[in-house]
Amino acid sequence: MLVPYNYLPYEFKNTRIIFKEWKKLIKTTDFTLGSKMLEFEKKFSKYIGVKYCVATNNGTDALILSLKALGIKKGDEVITVCNTFYATVGAIVACGAKPVLIDCDSRYQIDHKKIISKITKKTKVIMPVHWGGASPQMNEIIKIAKKYKIHVVEDACMGIGAKIYGKSPGTFGIVNAFSMHPLKSLNVMGDGGMVVTDNKRIYNWLKKYRNHGMIDRDHIDIWGINMRLQPLQAIVALEGLKKIDSVIKKRNENAKKMDNLLLNLSPNIVIPKRPKGYRETFALYMCLVTNRDKLLKYLIKNKIEAKIHYPLPLNKQKAAKNLKLNQRNFTVANEQAKKIITLPIHQYLSKKHIDYIAQKIKNFYEKK
Amino acid sequence: MKIELIDLKQRYKEESSQILTSIKKVLSKGHLVLTEELNNFENNICKYTGSKYCLGLNSGTDALMMSLWALGIGKGDEVITSPTSFVATIGAIIHVGAKPIFVDISDDLNMDVSKIESKITKKTKAIMPVHWAGKMCSMDKIVKIAKKYRLKVIEDAAQGMGSYYKKKHAGTYSDIAAFSTHPLKNLNGLGDGGFITTNNKQLYEKIKLYRNHGMKSRDNVHVFGVNSRLDVLNAEVLNFRLKKLKSVILKRRRNISIYQKLINQKNIKIPYDTKDQFSSCVIFLCLCERRDELQKYLNSKGIQSLVYYGTPLHKHYASKIDGLHRNKLPVSENLAKKVLALPHHQNLTIKQIKIVCREINKFYKIS
């Protein structure tokens, strides 16, 4: 049985409505910013529970835009986690600031207990990541930020549909970023992203900066750049928003099934804690396993498309060396990098698939 | 009869079914980022322009930024450019941390090459000529100056797709060139898009890495980059449109030649190519006496026109912040009062052009 990781062939099987909307778009040639994008921004802010949303090219641009809105520049330090997608650090570097990395906790999230010791006079922002669609302990992080008068910018790129005691990611920091890359819970047919905020002044700046700093065609207020969401993708996103809750529900059901099946396989497999009040998006279903590389090979041989996020934490990447980050003591993250594995869990998998994955894993450990 | 400035609606409507077919084809494959369609687009552009390398990016602005970044231009550096351009020219320079240095323009609305040398300082790192409205700058002269002072040249060819200078395509004279495929360009998608062309393998490799998060492979990052990948749905639309580009440009050039014959050019100056130029004619910019009155008159006759642009870049509010507004660039300031874009697109009929010309001639005769 094939258990695919990439579910896009199923995802966009029925595109009738999208094509109908695209046809209309072509008729109106509403291609720059455009009414569909504005409609999406409104609906998305409502979904998240924030006042304002600005749609961007992609999640990376959303992160860059968020940091730029706070004036982050050369000489500033931004605290973030050492196991995340490269764009988190890429965005900090693109603003000229220095990324300061923090070790992970047992749920692969930024370890809030290790933040304070890394705060310096230059620290301007803490950028927690909702890694894999789970969330770090946002309330603790907000407390620290308040105490030290630092801003929080959430990298919620994988967090659309997650909840922390009823509150969405993107409602904790002052200005926060999301992604709609094809492999996210709310996805488009290419790249897309959003910045959200409750701060009107920041919102006005974001809107301007994303569109060349223009107030209108003939008036340029600041020197901005172009980070506009593709209108084609705004239409896809609007459709996606209609079904996001059912996607998250199905993924949570699948994850729960998987959790229950894998629990019996301990101690070879360690499933992260699922604290009460935290709803995950399961952008990535991750666990720690012994003999990881062999298990991965075995699963792939059995047509289960498992992945690793990531075999090399950021601090060990060549790019980090080039930056002379020289940061050490990521004992937890380094250990996790050797054991972590991501199993397919998406909404198009049935109980049959989940059973099959668990069975194969069981076979692998029994075989030995 | 209403005569519109551009024909976007008509053009997209005509091609609607082909556009949707192109998109369908891409979607059927299940890959939506950096796909074969984008590869094909990049190869097609190389063939068309005669450049060795091409990379599809998010936008023309990103193409400019990436070009500057790849050349190592940043804080403390100066980049010489034109005040008569779209805002993104300056936005890109500021975004990488460098300072734009303006050179005044000539009557053809392009950077006045004879004024470049006096603006070169120790901090100057690059010259960024803008091929405004699709008319190329005297690239051989600019390259000569750049060589003399060891400066880099970045062509802002956002409007330069299909433009030639001395039979060489835009982008082939410089270290690297930035193009746009915004809906208002001759080669246009259904939203933002852009690309760079270069003959320099090192710059190509650098940007290829940088546009995709600096990833050498999925698990290895060599440099912390960003995300600037040309939308693949648009890439396939552009592939289809590229096949028609030559005929689109020829039609547009034919229209301008009709304008040239029919307008009495005593009070209005119409652009001509020099013997070295072959303009892609993205917009049809004329220099008009009593411009605002003319625009009003044309408007009353149902003829659309647009001031493109009424404010040179150093006169914007944004320039105050950086002290750029202190520049004195009299030609650009003067021509901003005269410039007007007249109806111009490939679907314009001879009859429509005749009406526009007749009304313009009438306006200047009456008054």
Boltz contact constraints between the chains, C-beta under 6 A:
constraints:
  - contact:
      token1: [A, 8]
      token2: [B, 30]
      max_distance: 6.0
  - contact:
      token1: [A, 9]
      token2: [B, 30]
      max_distance: 6.0
  - contact:
      token1: [A, 12]
      token2: [B, 27]
      max_distance: 6.0
  - contact:
      token1: [A, 26]
      token2: [B, 12]
      max_distance: 6.0
  - contact:
      token1: [A, 26]
      token2: [B, 16]
      max_distance: 6.0
  - contact:
      token1: [A, 29]
      token2: [B, 8]
      max_distance: 6.0
  - contact:
      token1: [A, 29]
      token2: [B, 9]
      max_distance: 6.0
  - contact:
      token1: [A, 29]
      token2: [B, 12]
      max_distance: 6.0
  - contact:
      token1: [A, 31]
      token2: [B, 183]
      max_distance: 6.0
  - contact:
      token1: [A, 31]
      token2: [B, 190]
      max_distance: 6.0
  - contact:
      token1: [A, 31]
      token2: [B, 191]
      max_distance: 6.0
  - contact:
      token1: [A, 57]
      token2: [B, 58]
      max_distance: 6.0
  - contact:
      token1: [A, 58]
      token2: [B, 227]
      max_distance: 6.0
  - contact:
      token1: [A, 60]
      token2: [B, 226]
      max_distance: 6.0
  - contact:
      token1: [A, 60]
      token2: [B, 227]
      max_distance: 6.0
  - contact:
      token1: [A, 86]
      token2: [B, 213]
      max_distance: 6.0
  - contact:
      token1: [A, 86]
      token2: [B, 221]
      max_distance: 6.0
  - contact:
      token1: [A, 87]
      token2: [B, 213]
      max_distance: 6.0
  - contact:
      token1: [A, 89]
      token2: [B, 224]
      max_distance: 6.0
  - contact:
      token1: [A, 90]
      token2: [B, 213]
      max_distance: 6.0
  - contact:
      token1: [A, 90]
      token2: [B, 224]
      max_distance: 6.0
  - contact:
      token1: [A, 90]
      token2: [B, 225]
      max_distance: 6.0
  - contact:
      token1: [A, 90]
      token2: [B, 226]
      max_distance: 6.0
  - contact:
      token1: [A, 93]
      token2: [B, 224]
      max_distance: 6.0
  - contact:
      token1: [A, 94]
      token2: [B, 226]
      max_distance: 6.0
  - contact:
      token1: [A, 182]
      token2: [B, 32]
      max_distance: 6.0
  - contact:
      token1: [A, 189]
      token2: [B, 32]
      max_distance: 6.0
  - contact:
      token1: [A, 190]
      token2: [B, 32]
      max_distance: 6.0
  - contact:
      token1: [A, 190]
      token2: [B, 231]
      max_distance: 6.0
  - contact:
      token1: [A, 212]
      token2: [B, 87]
      max_distance: 6.0
  - contact:
      token1: [A, 212]
      token2: [B, 88]
      max_distance: 6.0
  - contact:
      token1: [A, 212]
      token2: [B, 91]
      max_distance: 6.0
  - contact:
      token1: [A, 213]
      token2: [B, 318]
      max_distance: 6.0
  - contact:
      token1: [A, 218]
      token2: [B, 310]
      max_distance: 6.0
  - contact:
      token1: [A, 220]
      token2: [B, 87]
      max_distance: 6.0
  - contact:
      token1: [A, 220]
      token2: [B, 316]
      max_distance: 6.0
  - contact:
      token1: [A, 220]
      token2: [B, 318]
      max_distance: 6.0
  - contact:
      token1: [A, 221]
      token2: [B, 317]
      max_distance: 6.0
  - contact:
      token1: [A, 221]
      token2: [B, 318]
      max_distance: 6.0
  - contact:
      token1: [A, 222]
      token2: [B, 318]
      max_distance: 6.0
  - contact:
      token1: [A, 223]
      token2: [B, 90]
      max_distance: 6.0
  - contact:
      token1: [A, 223]
      token2: [B, 91]
      max_distance: 6.0
  - contact:
      token1: [A, 223]
      token2: [B, 94]
      max_distance: 6.0
  - contact:
      token1: [A, 223]
      token2: [B, 318]
      max_distance: 6.0
  - contact:
      token1: [A, 224]
      token2: [B, 91]
      max_distance: 6.0
  - contact:
      token1: [A, 225]
      token2: [B, 61]
      max_distance: 6.0
  - contact:
      token1: [A, 225]
      token2: [B, 91]
      max_distance: 6.0
  - contact:
      token1: [A, 225]
      token2: [B, 95]
      max_distance: 6.0
  - contact:
      token1: [A, 226]
      token2: [B, 59]
      max_distance: 6.0
  - contact:
      token1: [A, 226]
      token2: [B, 61]
      max_distance: 6.0
  - contact:
      token1: [A, 228]
      token2: [B, 192]
      max_distance: 6.0
  - contact:
      token1: [A, 230]
      token2: [B, 191]
      max_distance: 6.0
  - contact:
      token1: [A, 230]
      token2: [B, 231]
      max_distance: 6.0
  - contact:
      token1: [A, 231]
      token2: [B, 191]
      max_distance: 6.0
  - contact:
      token1: [A, 232]
      token2: [B, 190]
      max_distance: 6.0
  - contact:
      token1: [A, 232]
      token2: [B, 191]
      max_distance: 6.0
  - contact:
      token1: [A, 232]
      token2: [B, 233]
      max_distance: 6.0
  - contact:
      token1: [A, 310]
      token2: [B, 219]
      max_distance: 6.0
  - contact:
      token1: [A, 311]
      token2: [B, 219]
      max_distance: 6.0
  - contact:
      token1: [A, 312]
      token2: [B, 219]
      max_distance: 6.0
  - contact:
      token1: [A, 317]
      token2: [B, 221]
      max_distance: 6.0
  - contact:
      token1: [A, 318]
      token2: [B, 222]
      max_distance: 6.0
  - contact:
      token1: [A, 319]
      token2: [B, 214]
      max_distance: 6.0
  - contact:
      token1: [A, 319]
      token2: [B, 221]
      max_distance: 6.0
  - contact:
      token1: [A, 319]
      token2: [B, 222]
      max_distance: 6.0
  - contact:
      token1: [A, 319]
      token2: [B, 223]
      max_distance: 6.0
  - contact:
      token1: [A, 319]
      token2: [B, 224]
      max_distance: 6.0
